[in-house]
Structures are given as structure tokens and as C-alpha cells.
């Protein structure tokens, strides 16, 4: 029984937290670097007394749960060793994966436990009951998806008639190849990334009227948003290296290629820009908003050009983001302007792109 627990725990749980170390650290630094304990209690109290605000928390927890489901399914479908768990009795198998899911949901369970503690102090019986019901539902939600991944490790992707008609009658410009690829092949990755990033942006904007925050809060938010996009940036790197490798031999200048990649990343970051402009805090100027968005844009370009410098697997790439994120956090907290950090990041990314674009190589996992 110990081996049945140790193997999936190492393959799933440890790898999940290892890949997302930088993201969790930024969340901790953002949550406890700007918000005091009294402010955390005040937010929890407000959520317990306001159904709409509580629904926002539930939406974030559901989004995180969907992210863990996606990670679980990918690991199970690509790890032959885990396929042997189909031979284990169903009850024992479900118990093992249920306990593993509780470990993956630890951040949600801890914060929900904190809210229950606050609710107990304030006697919010109905809100406490909703929290218990939500957490119980989220804890069992991944199980049917895990069973499906075990029983169907290689699911067939069926294309709709509408999708087939559009592909045959409409041409896609080169700059939209990757966006189309995301919608067709990686819709869950795209949905989770953009939904999480946009919800984070809205949440930070809503914090501004509650206290006297400066531009650093938005800068930290865009840093966290850039961390959310790391998986999409890796998909861009992999897509270009495995599907469009021939295009490197075409007579296209580096400047034009650089503008193309910049346009793709700018398009990916456009929802955040629209939210920042539409819901701009009164204390923040439009110029500063542009600087914050440009900071996020430059970080994504740095992530992409770092992959060109040296090939890395997805797991290693996600792990190596830890120290750069810490460095950016410290620079922001020391009040370095967003515009300055953005231009520095763009300069470094441009230099890396010029130096490494034609040298970069993709190494398959089999090698």
C-alpha cells in the first residue's frame, strides 16, 4: 500500500508544486507583502456577508481546481507507470487519488479553513455551510476526470463540421497561426490562463478603493499575470519548433520576425490591457497603466527568448522561473518604475533574440 501511495505522490503532487513554485511564491508575496492580517480578515468578513463577493472566491477556487484536473490528466495520460493503477480495485484507487487531490488543493483548503474560522467567530452559519459544501464538491470533482484519463489515455479529438468548414474556407494569417493552434489544440490551457489572469487583474483593481495603494500593486499583479502565462509561452516555443521549423529558412529579416513574435504576445496580453484601461483606478494615470502593461509584455518576451537561449523541458522551464520572479518582486518593491523595468526587459529580450534565434534547437523528450 505504501508504494501505491508513494509513486503517484512523487509523480503528481511533488511535480505539481515544483513546476508552480514561482507562481505560489508570488501569490504569497503579493498576499502578505501588501495585505496585513487585519485586511485579510476584513476581506474574508466581507465575502462571508456578501454573496457576490463570495462567488468570486468560489470562482477562483474552481479555476484552480480545473488547473489541477488538467495537470492530473496530462500526467496520467503521459506516464505509463500510472496506467497500471487501472489494475487496482476501484475503491482503493479512488481513495488514493482523492487523498492526492486534497494535497493538490491544499492552498484552497487552507484559505477556506481560514474563512471558516472567521465565519465561526462571526456566526455566519449559512456562509459557513456554503463553504463546506463548495470544498466538499471541489475535493471530489477531479475523480471522474482522473478515471477518464486512466481508462482513455489517448482520447480521439473529433472536429466539428463548423470547424472543418471554417478551416477550408477561411485563411489564417501567419501571425494568428499560434492563436488558432491554442483554440484548437490547447483550449483548456488558454481558458485557464486567460481567466486566471483577468480575474487577478480585476481583483487587484478592486483593491485600490479600499486603501492608499501605489503603482507597485498593479506591477506585482502584472508580474503574477506573466507567471500565469509561462505555460502558454512554452506552447509558443514548442509550436514554432515542431510545426513551423521550415519558416526559419525563409528570407525574412530578424527585425520582422521580432515584430511578429511581439505581435503574438501583445495579442495574448490584450485582454489585460483592455481591463486596465477600462477599470483604471483613479489614482493611477493612463501613462502608468501603459507602463505596467508593457512590463508584463516584456516579461513574456523574456520568457520566450530565454527558451531560445537553451532548450528546456516544460518542467525545468517552469522551475527556473523562480529566481527571476523573486528578482522582479524585489525590484518592484524597491520602487523601480514600471517603465524602466519594461525597457530594460525589452532590451535584454531583444539582445537574446538576435543572438540565439538561429542557434536555438528543439530536443524531443525521447532524446
C-alpha positions as CSV (number, residue, x, y, z in Angstrom):
1,X,0.0,0.0,0.0
2,X,2.9,2.4,0.7
3,X,4.2,2.0,-2.8
4,X,0.8,2.7,-4.2
5,X,0.8,6.0,-2.4
6,X,4.5,7.0,-2.9
7,X,4.6,6.6,-6.6
8,X,1.7,8.9,-7.6
9,X,2.6,11.3,-4.8
10,X,6.1,11.8,-6.3
11,X,4.9,11.9,-9.9
12,X,1.9,14.1,-9.5
13,X,1.9,16.1,-6.2
14,X,5.6,16.9,-6.0
15,X,5.9,17.7,-9.7
16,X,2.9,20.0,-9.5
17,X,4.3,22.1,-6.7
18,X,7.8,22.0,-8.2
19,X,6.5,23.4,-11.5
20,X,4.4,26.1,-9.9
21,X,6.9,27.1,-7.1
22,X,7.4,30.6,-8.6
23,X,3.7,31.2,-9.1
24,X,2.8,30.2,-5.5
25,X,5.7,32.3,-4.1
26,X,4.5,35.4,-6.0
27,X,0.9,34.8,-4.6
28,X,2.3,34.6,-1.1
29,X,4.5,37.7,-1.5
30,X,1.6,39.6,-3.0
31,X,-0.9,38.5,-0.4
32,X,1.3,39.0,2.6
33,X,3.6,41.8,1.3
34,X,0.7,44.2,0.7
35,X,-2.1,43.0,2.9
36,X,-1.9,42.8,6.6
37,X,-3.7,40.2,8.8
38,X,-6.4,42.7,9.6
39,X,-7.0,43.3,5.9
40,X,-7.2,39.5,5.2
41,X,-9.8,39.2,8.0
42,X,-11.7,42.2,6.6
43,X,-11.8,40.6,3.1
44,X,-13.0,37.3,4.5
45,X,-15.6,39.0,6.6
46,X,-16.9,40.9,3.5
47,X,-17.1,37.7,1.5
48,X,-19.0,35.9,4.2
49,X,-21.6,38.7,4.3
50,X,-21.8,39.3,0.5
51,X,-22.9,36.6,-1.8
52,X,-21.4,38.1,-5.0
53,X,-18.0,38.6,-3.4
54,X,-18.1,35.0,-2.0
55,X,-19.0,33.8,-5.5
56,X,-15.7,35.4,-6.7
57,X,-13.7,33.4,-4.2
58,X,-15.6,30.2,-5.3
59,X,-14.8,31.0,-9.0
60,X,-11.1,31.4,-8.2
61,X,-11.1,28.1,-6.3
62,X,-12.9,26.4,-9.2
63,X,-10.4,27.7,-11.6
64,X,-7.5,26.4,-9.5
65,X,-9.3,23.0,-9.3
66,X,-9.7,22.9,-13.1
67,X,-6.0,23.6,-13.3
68,X,-5.1,20.7,-11.1
69,X,-7.5,18.5,-13.1
70,X,-5.7,19.4,-16.3
71,X,-2.3,18.7,-14.7
72,X,-3.6,15.3,-13.3
73,X,-5.0,14.3,-16.7
74,X,-1.8,15.2,-18.6
75,X,0.5,13.4,-16.2
76,X,-1.7,10.3,-16.1
77,X,-2.0,10.1,-19.9
78,X,1.7,10.6,-20.5
79,X,3.1,8.4,-17.7
80,X,2.9,4.7,-18.5
81,X,3.6,3.7,-14.9
82,X,0.4,5.3,-13.7
83,X,-1.7,3.4,-16.2
84,X,-1.1,0.3,-14.1
85,X,-3.4,1.8,-11.5
86,X,-6.3,0.6,-13.6
87,X,-5.5,-2.9,-12.2
88,X,-6.1,-1.7,-8.6
89,X,-9.6,-2.2,-7.2
90,X,-11.8,0.8,-7.9
91,X,-12.5,1.7,-4.3
92,X,-8.8,1.7,-3.3
93,X,-7.8,3.6,-6.5
94,X,-10.4,6.3,-5.8
95,X,-9.3,6.7,-2.2
96,X,-5.7,7.1,-3.3
97,X,-6.4,9.8,-5.9
98,X,-8.9,11.5,-3.5
99,X,-6.2,11.9,-0.9
100,X,-3.7,13.1,-3.6
101,X,-6.3,15.7,-4.7
102,X,-6.5,17.0,-1.2
103,X,-2.8,17.7,-1.3
104,X,-3.1,19.5,-4.6
105,X,-6.0,21.5,-3.2
106,X,-4.0,22.5,-0.1
107,X,-3.9,26.2,-0.8
108,X,-7.7,26.3,-1.3
109,X,-8.4,24.2,1.8
110,X,-6.1,26.4,3.9
111,X,-7.8,29.6,2.9
112,X,-11.3,28.1,3.1
113,X,-10.3,26.9,6.6
114,X,-9.3,30.5,7.5
115,X,-12.6,31.8,6.2
116,X,-14.5,29.2,8.2
117,X,-12.6,30.3,11.3
118,X,-13.6,33.9,10.7
119,X,-17.2,32.8,10.0
120,X,-17.3,30.8,13.2
121,X,-16.3,33.9,15.1
122,X,-19.0,36.0,13.4
123,X,-21.7,33.2,13.4
124,X,-22.3,33.3,9.7
125,X,-24.0,29.9,9.6
126,X,-25.3,30.0,6.0
127,X,-22.0,31.2,4.5
128,X,-20.1,28.5,6.5
129,X,-22.5,25.9,5.2
130,X,-21.8,27.1,1.6
131,X,-18.1,26.9,2.2
132,X,-18.3,23.4,3.4
133,X,-20.5,22.3,0.5
134,X,-18.1,24.0,-2.0
135,X,-15.0,22.5,-0.6
136,X,-16.6,19.1,-0.4
137,X,-17.6,19.4,-4.1
138,X,-14.3,20.6,-5.3
139,X,-12.5,17.8,-3.5
140,X,-14.4,15.1,-5.4
141,X,-14.7,17.0,-8.7
142,X,-11.3,15.7,-10.2
143,X,-12.1,12.0,-9.6
144,X,-14.3,11.3,-12.7
145,X,-11.7,13.1,-14.9
146,X,-8.9,11.0,-13.4
147,X,-10.9,7.9,-14.1
148,X,-11.4,9.0,-17.7
149,X,-7.7,9.7,-18.1
150,X,-6.9,6.2,-16.8
151,X,-9.5,4.4,-19.0
152,X,-8.8,6.5,-22.1
153,X,-5.2,7.6,-22.1
154,X,-5.3,8.5,-25.8
155,X,-8.6,10.2,-26.4
156,X,-9.6,11.0,-30.0
157,X,-10.2,14.6,-30.9
158,X,-13.3,15.0,-33.1
159,X,-13.6,18.0,-35.2
160,X,-16.9,19.7,-35.6
161,X,-18.5,20.4,-39.0
162,X,-18.4,24.1,-38.4
163,X,-14.7,24.0,-37.5
164,X,-13.9,22.0,-40.7
165,X,-15.9,24.4,-42.9
166,X,-14.0,27.4,-41.4
167,X,-10.6,25.8,-41.9
168,X,-11.4,25.1,-45.5
169,X,-12.9,28.4,-46.5
170,X,-11.0,30.9,-44.3
171,X,-7.3,31.6,-44.5
172,X,-5.3,32.3,-41.3
173,X,-2.5,35.0,-41.4
174,X,0.8,33.7,-40.1
175,X,0.6,35.9,-37.0
176,X,-2.6,34.1,-36.0
177,X,-1.3,30.5,-36.5
178,X,-0.4,30.1,-32.8
179,X,-3.6,31.7,-31.6
180,X,-5.6,29.3,-33.8
181,X,-3.5,26.4,-32.5
182,X,-4.3,27.3,-28.9
183,X,-8.0,27.4,-29.6
184,X,-7.9,24.1,-31.4
185,X,-5.3,22.0,-29.5
186,X,-4.9,23.7,-26.1
187,X,-8.3,25.3,-25.3
188,X,-8.1,24.4,-21.6
189,X,-4.6,25.9,-21.2
190,X,-5.8,29.1,-22.9
191,X,-9.0,29.3,-20.9
192,X,-7.4,28.7,-17.5
193,X,-4.5,31.1,-18.3
194,X,-6.6,34.0,-19.5
195,X,-9.4,33.5,-17.0
196,X,-7.0,33.4,-14.1
197,X,-5.0,36.4,-15.3
198,X,-8.2,38.5,-16.0
199,X,-9.7,37.6,-12.6
200,X,-6.5,38.6,-10.9
201,X,-6.4,41.9,-12.8
202,X,-10.0,42.7,-11.8
203,X,-9.3,41.7,-8.2
204,X,-6.3,44.0,-7.9
205,X,-8.1,46.9,-9.5
206,X,-11.0,46.4,-7.0
207,X,-8.5,46.6,-4.1
208,X,-7.5,50.2,-4.9
209,X,-10.5,52.0,-3.5
210,X,-10.1,50.1,-0.2
211,X,-6.7,51.7,0.8
212,X,-4.0,54.0,-0.3
213,X,-2.1,51.7,-2.7
214,X,0.5,52.9,-5.2
215,X,1.5,51.7,-8.6
216,X,3.5,48.8,-7.1
217,X,0.3,46.8,-6.5
218,X,-0.5,46.8,-10.2
219,X,3.1,46.0,-11.1
220,X,3.0,43.0,-8.8
221,X,-0.3,41.9,-10.3
222,X,1.1,42.0,-13.9
223,X,4.1,40.1,-12.6
224,X,1.8,37.3,-11.4
225,X,-0.1,37.5,-14.6
226,X,3.1,37.0,-16.5
227,X,3.8,33.9,-14.4
228,X,0.3,32.6,-15.3
229,X,1.3,32.9,-19.0
230,X,4.5,30.8,-18.7
231,X,2.8,27.7,-19.9
232,X,1.4,29.5,-23.0
233,X,4.8,30.9,-23.7
234,X,6.3,27.4,-23.7
235,X,3.5,26.3,-26.0
236,X,4.6,29.1,-28.4
237,X,8.2,27.9,-28.3
238,X,7.2,24.3,-28.8
239,X,4.7,25.1,-31.6
240,X,7.3,27.1,-33.6
241,X,10.0,24.5,-33.1
242,X,7.9,21.5,-34.0
243,X,5.3,22.8,-36.6
244,X,7.0,25.8,-38.2
245,X,10.7,24.9,-38.3
246,X,10.8,25.3,-42.0
247,X,10.0,29.0,-41.7
248,X,13.4,29.7,-40.2
249,X,14.9,29.1,-43.7
250,X,12.7,31.8,-45.3
251,X,14.4,35.1,-46.3
252,X,12.7,37.1,-43.5
253,X,14.7,39.6,-41.5
254,X,15.3,39.3,-37.8
255,X,13.5,42.6,-37.2
256,X,10.4,41.4,-39.0
257,X,10.5,38.1,-37.0
258,X,10.9,40.1,-33.8
259,X,7.9,42.2,-34.6
260,X,5.9,39.1,-35.4
261,X,6.6,37.4,-32.0
262,X,6.0,40.7,-30.3
263,X,2.6,41.0,-32.0
264,X,1.6,37.4,-31.0
265,X,2.5,38.1,-27.3
266,X,0.8,41.6,-27.4
267,X,-2.3,39.9,-28.7
268,X,-2.2,37.4,-25.9
269,X,-1.9,40.2,-23.4
270,X,-4.6,42.4,-25.0
271,X,-7.5,41.4,-22.6
272,X,-5.4,42.6,-19.6
273,X,-4.7,45.9,-21.4
274,X,-8.4,46.4,-22.0
275,X,-9.3,45.7,-18.4
276,X,-6.6,48.0,-17.1
277,X,-7.8,50.8,-19.3
278,X,-11.5,50.3,-18.8
279,X,-11.3,49.9,-15.0
280,X,-8.3,52.1,-14.4
281,X,-8.0,53.2,-10.7
282,X,-8.4,57.0,-10.3
283,X,-5.1,57.2,-8.5
284,X,-3.2,55.7,-11.5
285,X,-2.6,57.7,-14.7
286,X,-3.0,56.2,-18.1
287,X,0.7,56.6,-18.7
288,X,1.4,54.4,-15.7
289,X,-1.2,51.9,-16.8
290,X,0.7,51.6,-20.2
291,X,4.0,51.1,-18.3
292,X,2.5,48.3,-16.2
293,X,1.2,46.5,-19.3
294,X,4.5,47.0,-21.1
295,X,6.2,45.4,-18.0
296,X,4.1,42.3,-18.4
297,X,4.7,42.3,-22.1
298,X,8.5,42.5,-21.6
299,X,8.4,39.6,-19.1
300,X,6.7,37.3,-21.5
301,X,9.2,38.2,-24.2
302,X,12.0,37.5,-21.8
303,X,10.4,34.1,-21.0
304,X,10.3,33.3,-24.7
305,X,13.8,34.4,-25.5
306,X,15.1,32.5,-22.5
307,X,13.8,29.3,-24.1
308,X,15.7,30.2,-27.3
309,X,18.9,30.6,-25.3
310,X,18.9,27.0,-24.2
311,X,16.3,24.2,-24.7
312,X,14.5,23.2,-21.6
313,X,11.7,20.8,-20.9
314,X,8.4,22.2,-19.6
315,X,9.1,21.1,-16.1
316,X,12.5,22.6,-15.9
317,X,11.4,25.8,-17.6
318,X,8.6,26.4,-15.0
319,X,11.1,25.7,-12.2
320,X,13.7,28.1,-13.5
321,X,11.2,31.0,-13.3
322,X,11.5,31.0,-9.5
323,X,14.5,33.3,-9.2
324,X,13.6,35.8,-11.9
325,X,10.2,36.2,-10.3
326,X,11.9,36.9,-7.0
327,X,14.2,39.4,-8.6
328,X,11.3,41.3,-10.3
329,X,9.4,41.3,-7.0
330,X,12.3,42.9,-5.1
331,X,12.9,45.5,-7.9
332,X,9.2,46.4,-7.8
333,X,9.1,46.6,-4.0
334,X,12.2,48.9,-4.1
335,X,10.1,51.3,-6.3
336,X,11.9,50.9,-9.6
337,X,9.5,52.4,-12.2
338,X,7.5,50.0,-14.3
339,X,8.6,51.9,-17.5
340,X,12.3,51.4,-16.6
341,X,11.8,47.7,-15.8
342,X,9.9,47.3,-19.1
343,X,12.5,48.9,-21.3
344,X,15.3,47.0,-19.5
345,X,13.4,43.8,-20.1
346,X,12.7,44.6,-23.8
347,X,16.4,45.4,-24.3
348,X,17.6,42.2,-22.8
349,X,15.0,40.2,-24.7
350,X,16.0,41.8,-28.0
351,X,19.6,41.0,-27.4
352,X,18.8,37.4,-26.6
353,X,16.6,37.0,-29.6
354,X,19.2,38.4,-32.0
355,X,21.9,36.2,-30.5
356,X,20.1,32.9,-30.2
357,X,17.2,32.8,-32.7
358,X,19.1,30.8,-35.4
359,X,21.1,28.9,-32.8
360,X,18.1,27.5,-30.8
361,X,17.2,23.9,-31.3
362,X,14.3,21.8,-30.1
363,X,15.2,18.5,-28.3
364,X,12.5,15.8,-28.2
365,X,11.8,14.0,-24.9
366,X,12.9,10.7,-26.5
367,X,16.4,12.1,-27.0
